[in-house]
């Protein structure tokens, strides 16, 4: 039997806060540790898989409800991460793009995001997508408005093309930390995805576990509604 091809992977990185609390640390320490895992997983996907993209849920439209200090910390961490990450993107030939409604971020952060995307736009090995101020419903609404503005009819093709993502289908979604829900993530693109849930908290997730999940995915029967 031919194994499934894995071109587009999506990840919900959950459990940073609980990982930190278990160690008697502040939640922010969990986010700092989580950043390192994003780098490891992205580099692994670029070098050891056939993947074209990996999309990380870094900040949702609902995450603004968190305490102000945690939100501010995440914003600073993101700015620092992107600036530092440029070397990795260049060395590993990785393109960076952001999806989501970026207008709510500070001008400085928007600039860092735009510069990073611009500088890496010709890299070809893998696209790392960060979902920032992202919500699946919000994305579909913004896409529908774009189609209407262009005077086109809303069809699966026109709406699909107007989405933030450069692809329409995610092959596999992984969520860490034992929670089993979609949390408004990539609602359109996850229509036929395979789902994998692991109890591991995101800061403890690693390439070994990723490869195990990929191996399991490869052998699943994907029917896409057929028989
Ligand atoms: C979930 O952990 C994690 C997030 C809020 C988003 C993921 C964020 C990172 C990995 C770090 C920041 C990344 C960037 C690129 C700035 P949680 O806080 O919900 O954990 P909990 O469910 O245990 O409370």
Boltz pocket constraint, residues with backbone or C-beta under 6 A from the ligand:
constraints:
  - pocket:
      binder: B
      contacts: [[A, 13], [A, 14], [A, 15], [A, 16], [A, 17], [A, 18], [A, 19], [A, 30], [A, 31], [A, 32], [A, 34], [A, 35], [A, 38], [A, 57], [A, 58], [A, 59], [A, 63], [A, 74], [A, 75], [A, 77], [A, 78], [A, 79], [A, 81], [A, 130], [A, 177], [A, 202]]
      max_distance: 6.0
